[in-house]
């Protein structure tokens, strides 16, 4: 009976959680007059909302821009974050604990506080309205470095020492020994970084003016609030659904690695 009640509660919670998303998905296939209802199954199936989105904005170009920026940033965060994490977890040097403390402090500073100084730097570098303004400021993440540090500390030190006795350098140890053992941490950093870059709107709104360089979230935001959607709810929901699908797919594909990494590294000292 306890197991039945537990599963009943979980199923009820899952229905409450999934219903808004399912309603949103169904609304994109309904005529505008039918969206106001609570039914999930459309009475009259139509793709007009998606056709309207593709006619009004270069959504494909935005998708390519977002994938380009997100993939480069994700790869750089993994490489640079793992380097810092390895140094903080396995190398002994003066100031290591101070660097670790500073990395923690930077995580406590709201990102909005640094927007104006960062934008000023982009203007002085001449990077405004370019891919560099979207990529370079996000190429390093304190959270990624700390997560790698926690995970690398769980790898036996004897394995590292054995590699050093065999003549391996720290670079060789990191890329050929530590990396293969750190797939959960790498996947977690990749998912969180990709999601953060993909969903970012405020920073691209500040530094990008050229429609050919706009990311997909920026295009969808301007489309929804700038009048192009003509106040049509179904069209706005269709644009939001196109924006959410890549993130949902990535999370569903890598969720096992995400949970495994949090379980194995999040509680380590």
Secondary structure, 3 states (H helix, E strand, C coil): CHHHHHHHHHHHHHHHHHHHHHHHHHHCCCCHHHCCCCCCCCCCCCCHHHHHHHHHCCHHHHHHHHHHHHHHHHHHHHHHHHHHHHHHHHCCCCCHHHHHHHHHHHHHCCHHHHHHHHHHHHHHHCCCCCHHHHHHHHCCCHHHHHHHHHHHCCCCHHHHHHHHHCCCCHHHHHHHHHHHHCHHHHHHHHHHHHHHHHHCCHHHHHHCCCHHHCCHHHHHHHHHHCCCCCCCHHHHHHHHHHHHHHHHHHHHHHHHHHHHHHHHHCCCC
